[in-house]
Amino acid sequence: MSNTSFKDKLPYLSILLCCCLMAASAIGVYTNSVGVFYSKVSADLGVGRGAFALHATLCALTAGFLCPAAAGVIRKYPMHRLILLGSLLSGVSTVLMAFSSNIYLFYLLGILRGIGMTMFSLMPVTTLINNWFKEKHGLAVGIALSFSGLAGAVFSPLFGSLIETVGWRNSFIWMGVIGFALTLPGAFFAHYSPEEIGLLAYGASGAGASSPKGDRAGKSGKNGKSADAGSKKAEKSAAGKGSAVKEALYLPTLILLSLMTVLHTSVTGIAQHFPGMAEWMSQGAAVGAAMVSASMIGNIISKLIIGTLSDRIGPFKASMCMILVNALALAGLLLLGKSSAAVLYGIAFLYGTVYSVGAVGIPLLTRKLFGQKNYSRAYSIMTIFTSVGSASALTIIGLVYDLTGGYTAALIGGLLIDLVNFVLLIVMGKVQTKRG
């Protein structure tokens, strides 16, 4: 592929761009940016911030729990049409929030947005990259999911500014429009696999050239058999191995990876408490807000790093490196909390590596442990645990603060989780080696 022309690489770059923009929409806009609405909307509705934030939790949980069903749906129907339907549902439900004055209506709309997000969030994005990229797979995942952090860093302050100037209702309209617009390339150009348009995966032998047997547009090969027939034969062959596929998903590695997933994603909730943590450290809320921005920069860069490292040293060692850096950051918050603001910014930047394992490391580990054929089914299960871990973390950390009057226990808990996950990676690596 190194001597392949830009024209031959264009379909793969187009798919990567679609994945980047879908991740930016689902995670950067609809997930990472919704926090700026909490104070204004809850005050206008006369409810607590926690009560209003529940609509975002319901959205995340809905998207997570529906992923197993979505994994089967995207195999049966044209993916670009599913992306269009999902993005329409998410965009319209977000726009309708601008006209809502009842907290229960927000809960309903949050659930509807979550249903739509299943068609263009983490599972569809990583499935597309798995199917389209054999070479540079880790880098492609890292690039695509780094856009979620980039979008969060860009749109959070943008929506915050819009709320101050045009109000939260109009800002919800803008959020729905922007979230929908970002998915449009995927709604037009995303195909489940390169074989659907007569191509091979990037890095596969002969990739970039047309493959008549893979052309599902109705072209015939030398024997007069259409590509559809060849595709159906391949599907039947895979179906004949159905029992083996199902057995693979119940290996001990599934339990270990699920445990690691729910534990690690719970650590990501610490960043949302940086403003309060900075005040607890006698640094001021402004320092805490800057720490959030620093962690988002670390988020973006570390996702690119873990993808590149994974291509070179494998996803196990790459994830271990990121977890070690995150542990150092948590130790820094415990020991250097009274230091200068600049030191805290640096620590928050290093803490941003926590997102790289959750967003990039876990999909790469899933592919390594279960293979590409089993990826969609296995990763759809991981998304459930991702949703549970991330959704519960904010509440748990808040409760720990209420009970102890500080964040020391939460930070120590995060360190212990990093240690446990490091050990789990070692165990999973050994299990994978024994399986060959």
C-alpha positions in Angstrom: 0.0 0.0 0.0 3.0 2.3 0.4 3.1 2.9 -3.4 -0.6 3.2 -3.8 -1.8 6.5 -5.3 -3.8 9.1 -3.5 -6.8 8.3 -5.7 -6.7 4.6 -4.6 -6.4 5.7 -1.0 -9.3 8.2 -1.2 -12.1 5.7 -0.4 -10.3 4.7 2.9 -9.6 8.3 3.8 -13.3 9.1 3.2 -14.4 6.3 5.5 -11.9 7.5 8.2 -13.3 11.1 7.8 -16.8 9.8 8.3 -15.7 8.0 11.4 -14.0 11.1 12.8 -17.1 13.2 12.3 -19.5 10.6 13.7 -17.3 10.3 16.9 -17.2 14.1 17.1 -21.1 14.2 16.9 -21.9 11.3 19.3 -19.3 11.8 21.9 -17.9 15.3 21.4 -21.2 17.2 20.9 -24.0 15.0 22.4 -22.0 13.6 25.4 -19.0 15.8 26.3 -20.7 19.2 25.7 -24.0 18.7 27.4 -22.6 19.6 30.9 -22.6 23.3 30.0 -26.4 23.3 30.0 -26.9 21.9 33.5 -26.9 25.0 35.6 -29.0 27.2 33.4 -31.6 24.6 32.4 -32.0 23.2 35.9 -32.5 26.8 37.3 -35.2 27.6 34.7 -37.0 24.3 35.2 -36.8 24.6 39.0 -35.1 21.2 39.5 -31.7 20.1 40.8 -28.7 19.8 38.6 -28.6 16.1 39.3 -32.2 15.7 38.3 -31.5 17.4 35.0 -28.2 15.6 34.4 -30.2 12.3 34.6 -31.4 12.9 31.0 -27.8 12.7 29.8 -27.3 9.5 31.9 -30.4 7.9 30.4 -29.1 8.8 26.9 -25.8 7.2 27.6 -27.3 4.1 29.2 -29.8 3.7 26.3 -27.1 3.9 23.7 -24.9 1.4 25.6 -27.6 -1.2 26.3 -28.9 -1.1 22.7 -25.5 -1.7 21.2 -25.8 -5.6 21.1 -29.0 -5.2 19.1 -27.4 -2.5 16.8 -24.5 -4.9 16.1 -26.9 -7.3 14.4 -28.8 -4.5 12.6 -25.8 -2.9 10.9 -25.0 -6.3 9.4 -28.4 -6.7 7.8 -29.2 -3.2 6.5 -27.3 -0.5 4.5 -25.1 1.2 7.1 -25.3 4.7 5.5 -29.1 4.6 5.8 -29.0 3.5 9.4 -26.6 6.4 10.2 -29.0 8.8 8.5 -32.0 7.5 10.5 -30.0 7.5 13.8 -28.6 11.0 13.3 -32.1 12.3 12.4 -33.6 10.9 15.6 -30.8 12.3 17.7 -30.8 15.7 16.1 -34.6 16.1 16.2 -34.9 14.9 19.8 -32.1 17.4 20.8 -33.9 20.3 18.9 -37.2 19.4 20.7 -35.4 20.0 24.0 -35.5 23.6 23.1 -39.3 23.6 23.4 -39.5 21.5 26.6 -40.4 22.8 30.0 -41.0 19.4 31.8 -38.1 17.4 33.2 -39.8 14.1 32.3 -40.0 15.2 28.7 -36.3 15.8 28.8 -35.9 12.2 30.1 -37.9 10.9 27.2 -36.0 13.0 24.6 -32.7 11.8 26.2 -33.7 8.2 25.7 -34.7 8.9 22.1 -31.3 10.6 21.5 -29.6 7.6 22.9 -31.5 5.3 20.6 -30.4 7.3 17.6 -26.8 7.5 18.8 -26.4 3.7 18.6 -26.2 4.0 14.8 -23.2 6.4 14.8 -21.4 6.1 18.1 -18.4 4.0 19.3 -19.6 0.6 18.1 -20.5 1.5 14.5 -17.4 3.7 14.2 -14.9 1.0 15.4 -16.7 -1.6 13.4 -16.2 0.4 10.2 -12.5 0.9 10.9 -12.1 -2.8 11.7 -13.7 -3.7 8.4 -11.9 -1.1 6.3 -8.4 -1.1 7.8 -6.1 -4.1 8.1 -2.9 -2.0 8.0 -2.6 1.0 10.3 -5.7 -0.1 12.2 -4.6 1.2 15.6 -3.7 4.6 14.1 -7.0 4.8 12.3 -8.9 4.1 15.5 -6.8 6.7 17.4 -7.4 9.4 14.8 -11.1 8.8 14.6 -11.7 8.8 18.4 -9.4 11.7 19.0 -12.1 13.8 17.3 -14.4 13.1 20.2 -12.0 15.0 22.5 -11.3 17.7 19.9 -15.1 18.3 19.4 -15.6 18.4 23.2 -12.8 21.0 23.5 -14.3 23.1 20.7 -18.0 22.8 21.3 -18.2 22.9 25.1 -17.1 26.6 25.2 -19.0 27.4 22.0 -22.3 26.1 23.5 -21.4 27.9 26.8 -21.0 31.1 24.9 -24.3 30.6 23.0 -26.2 29.9 26.2 -25.1 33.3 27.5 -25.9 35.2 24.3 -29.0 33.5 22.8 -30.2 31.4 25.7 -30.2 27.6 26.4 -33.3 26.9 24.2 -31.7 28.3 21.0 -28.5 26.6 22.0 -30.2 23.2 22.0 -31.3 23.9 18.5 -27.8 24.6 17.5 -26.6 21.5 19.2 -29.1 19.3 17.3 -28.2 20.9 13.9 -24.5 20.7 14.5 -24.7 17.1 15.7 -26.8 16.1 12.7 -24.6 18.0 10.2 -21.4 16.2 11.4 -23.0 12.8 10.6 -24.0 13.7 7.0 -20.8 12.4 5.3 -21.4 9.0 7.0 -25.0 9.1 6.0 -24.0 9.3 2.3 -20.6 7.5 2.0 -20.3 4.9 4.8 -20.4 1.3 3.7 -20.2 -1.6 6.2 -17.2 -3.2 4.4 -15.0 -2.3 1.4 -16.2 -5.4 -0.4 -19.6 -3.8 -0.8 -18.1 -1.4 -3.3 -15.6 -3.8 -4.9 -12.5 -3.0 -2.7 -10.4 -4.8 -0.1 -9.4 -3.6 3.3 -6.6 -1.1 3.5 -3.3 -3.1 3.7 -4.8 -6.3 2.3 -3.1 -7.8 -0.7 -4.3 -5.9 -3.8 -6.2 -3.3 -1.8 -7.1 -0.2 -3.8 -7.9 -2.2 -6.9 -11.4 -3.3 -7.9 -12.3 -6.8 -6.9 -15.0 -8.3 -9.1 -15.9 -11.0 -6.6 -16.4 -8.4 -4.0 -18.5 -6.0 -6.1 -22.0 -6.2 -4.8 -23.4 -3.8 -7.5 -24.3 -6.7 -9.7 -21.1 -7.3 -11.8 -20.3 -10.8 -12.8 -17.1 -12.7 -12.7 -15.6 -15.1 -15.2 -17.9 -17.9 -14.3 -20.9 -15.7 -14.6 -21.6 -15.7 -10.9 -22.5 -12.4 -9.3 -20.6 -11.0 -6.4 -23.8 -11.3 -4.3 -23.6 -15.1 -4.8 -20.0 -15.1 -3.6 -20.8 -12.9 -0.7 -23.7 -15.2 0.3 -21.5 -18.2 0.2 -19.0 -16.5 2.5 -21.9 -15.6 4.8 -23.1 -19.2 4.8 -19.6 -20.5 5.5 -19.4 -18.1 8.5 -22.8 -19.1 9.7 -21.7 -22.7 9.7 -19.2 -21.8 12.3 -21.9 -20.1 14.4 -21.4 -22.4 17.4 -17.7 -21.6 17.5 -18.5 -17.9 17.4 -20.9 -18.1 20.3 -18.5 -20.2 22.3 -15.7 -17.6 21.8 -17.9 -14.9 23.4 -18.2 -16.9 26.6 -14.5 -17.4 27.2 -13.0 -16.1 30.5 -11.5 -13.3 28.6 -14.9 -11.8 28.0 -15.4 -11.6 31.8 -12.0 -10.1 32.4 -12.3 -7.5 29.7 -15.8 -6.6 30.9 -14.5 -6.1 34.4 -11.6 -4.0 33.2 -14.0 -1.9 31.0 -16.5 -1.0 33.8 -13.6 -0.3 36.2 -11.6 1.9 33.9 -14.5 4.0 32.6 -15.5 4.8 36.2 -12.1 6.5 36.6 -13.0 8.9 33.7 -15.5 10.6 36.0 -12.8 12.3 38.0 -12.2 14.9 35.3 -15.8 16.2 35.6 -15.0 17.0 39.3 -11.9 19.0 38.5 -13.6 22.4 39.2 -14.8 21.2 42.6 -11.5 19.5 43.3 -9.5 22.7 42.5 -11.6 24.5 45.1 -11.0 21.7 47.6 -7.3 22.2 46.9 -7.7 26.0 47.5 -6.9 26.7 43.9 -10.2 28.2 42.7 -12.9 27.1 40.2 -11.1 28.8 37.3 -8.1 26.6 37.8 -10.4 23.6 37.8 -12.0 24.7 34.5 -8.6 25.0 33.0 -7.7 21.6 34.3 -10.7 20.2 32.4 -9.4 21.8 29.2 -5.9 20.4 29.8 -7.3 16.9 30.3 -9.1 17.3 26.9 -5.8 18.1 25.2 -4.3 15.1 26.8 -7.3 13.1 25.7 -6.7 14.0 22.0 -3.0 13.4 22.0 -3.0 10.2 24.0 -5.6 8.7 21.6 -3.2 9.2 18.7 -0.3 7.8 20.8 -2.1 4.7 21.9 -3.2 3.9 18.4 0.4 4.2 17.0 1.8 2.3 20.0 -0.7 -0.5 19.4 0.4 -0.9 15.8 4.0 -1.3 17.0 3.9 -3.1 20.4 0.4 -4.4 20.5 -2.8 -3.2 22.4 -1.9 -4.9 25.7 1.4 -3.1 26.2 0.0 0.2 24.7 -2.9 0.2 27.2 -0.5 -0.6 30.1 1.6 2.4 29.2 -1.4 4.7 29.2 -2.7 3.2 32.5 0.8 3.8 34.1 0.7 7.5 33.0 -2.8 7.9 34.4 -1.7 6.4 37.7 1.1 8.9 37.9 -1.4 11.7 37.3 -3.7 10.5 40.1 -0.7 10.2 42.4 0.3 13.7 41.4 -3.2 15.0 42.3 -2.8 13.4 45.7 0.7 14.6 46.5 1.0 17.9 44.6 -2.5 19.3 45.0 -1.2 22.4 46.8 1.3 23.2 44.1 1.1 25.9 41.5 -1.7 26.1 38.9 0.9 25.3 36.2 1.7 22.0 37.9 -1.9 21.0 38.1 -2.4 21.8 34.4 0.4 19.4 33.6 -1.0 16.7 35.9 -4.5 17.2 34.3 -2.9 16.8 30.9 -1.4 13.5 31.9 -4.7 12.4 33.4 -6.2 12.8 29.9 -4.6 9.4 29.0 -7.5 7.8 30.9 -9.7 8.5 27.8 -7.3 6.8 25.4 -7.8 3.4 27.1 -11.5 3.6 27.3 -12.1 4.9 23.8 -9.2 3.3 21.8 -7.6 0.7 24.0 -10.7 -1.3 24.8 -11.8 -1.6 21.1 -8.3 -2.7 20.1 -8.2 -5.2 22.9 -11.6 -6.5 21.9 -10.4 -7.1 18.4 -7.2 -8.7 19.5 -9.0 -11.1 22.0 -12.0 -12.0 19.9 -11.0 -11.4 16.3 -12.6 -9.3 13.6 -15.5 -11.7 12.9 -16.6 -11.7 16.6 -15.7 -8.0 17.2 -19.2 -6.5 16.8 -20.8 -8.9 19.1 -18.1 -8.7 21.7 -17.7 -4.9 21.6 -21.4 -4.3 21.8 -21.2 -6.0 25.2 -18.3 -3.8 26.2 -20.3 -0.7 25.4 -22.8 -1.7 28.0 -20.1 -1.8 30.7 -18.6 1.4 29.3 -22.0 3.1 29.7 -22.5 1.7 33.2 -19.0 2.7 34.4 -19.0 6.3 33.0 -22.7 7.0 33.9 -22.3 5.8 37.5 -18.9 7.4 38.2 -20.1 11.0 38.5 -22.7 10.1 41.1 -20.3 7.7 43.0 -17.5 10.3 43.2 -20.0 12.9 44.3 -21.3 10.6 47.1 -17.7 9.9 48.2 -17.1 13.6 48.5 -20.3 14.1 50.5 -19.4 11.3 52.9 -15.7 12.2 53.4 -15.6 16.0 52.7 -12.9 15.6 50.1 -11.6 13.8 47.1 -8.8 11.9 48.7 -10.7 8.6 48.8 -11.9 9.0 45.2 -8.3 9.6 44.0 -7.0 6.6 46.0 -9.8 4.5 44.5 -8.8 5.6 41.0 -5.2 4.5 41.8 -6.3 1.1 43.0 -8.4 0.6 39.9 -5.4 1.4 37.7 -3.4 -1.2 39.6 -6.2 -3.8 39.2 -6.6 -3.1 35.5 -2.8 -3.3 34.9 -2.9 -6.8 36.4 -6.0 -7.7 34.4 -4.1 -6.8 31.2 -1.3 -9.1 32.2 -3.7 -11.9 32.8 -5.5 -11.4 29.5 -2.3 -11.2 27.6 -1.2 -14.6 29.0 -4.6 -16.1 28.2 -4.3 -14.8 24.7 -0.8 -16.2 24.3 -1.9 -19.7 25.5 -4.7 -19.6 23.0 -2.2 -18.9 20.3 
